Amino acid sequence: MVTVNLGMLHYVLDHVYGAFVHRTKISPPFFSRGWGGTKLDLLERLIKQLFPQVGGPNWPPNLIDPIWRTNWESKTAWLRVGAFKTPCDEQILSFLPPECHTARVAFLTPKSVPPHKLACVVHLAGTGDHTFERRLRLGGPLLKENIATMVLESPFYGRRRPVLQRGAKLLCVSDLLLLGRTTIEEARSLLHWLDTEAGFGKLGVCGLSMGGVHAAMVGSLYPASVATLPFLSPHSAVVAFCEGILKHATAWEALRNDLDKEASMTLEEVHNRMRNVLSLTDVTRFPIPKNPQAVIFVAATDDGYIPNHSVLELQKAWPGSEVRWVTGGHVSSFLLHNGEFRKAIVDGLNRLTWKESSS
């Protein structure tokens, strides 16, 4: 009798999917135009400024003023699409491609329930998630739990994708840092708008894979308690691009040539440079969120992209947080475990207290 190790099948599926998507010539590799020149050096300095002094308050989110139009409505819910100018400062704006300057969101809310009795979760995009649809499908069933969904279109994705970029394959390493910094600013501002302008009683932020890394950063840097829900996420982009399957989707030769025109530098030295740059995305360096009990990580047992130790490092860095395991790999869990992701959202929000109504 032949026995099948189901966990190994999930792990192999991740590698087969990765080989098809990342090792074929269907699309170019990540960072085919190099590091980003002096822009990368400036971004490294700016991102180091993200970290508030130990024990100090987080800086307040910038105000936004979304312009809304109704996309559709039913007897029980409505979907609005909004746009606002990205709240990043002028220096970050000068680095961003023009296509990224306007943020777009989809906002799915129940009807007939006052906002102070509703929760809302901001959903951030994973790698390659260019549209609102997948995250709206994740959040839609939560309407019956009186949980609204706000979906942010990432910079460099969807309508915000630069003209020369193909798919999700960012052209320069600096673009990855820009994407993260801009997403953090926009998500913090959205949470602030949901709190002060829309009047929601509880707030959360979630994301899958890359979106989960950004959700963890936002939950860490937001100045009030929010449910923080990273799904299938590493503690750092180092894991994804230097250890996981995406290392096979990275233009290492182009990166070496950009650093050293004589190509005398070894690939190991290029890998070390990448590790050093991406160490800025290490969430374990970020402050512990205001309510770590409302942090729930959902991880996969046999993830070919995210090793188990990476998730456990996050839990260790944030005492009081919880890790939940689902059986599967990165791809299969993305497809099969939406119910577990929704349950984590509900449970995380239940660990927050309701904001008092101002009425």
Summary of the structure (lengths in Angstrom):
residues: 359
radius of gyration: 20.0
end to end distance: 68.3
largest distance: 68.3
contacts: 1234
relative contact order: 0.16
helix: 45%
strand: 17%
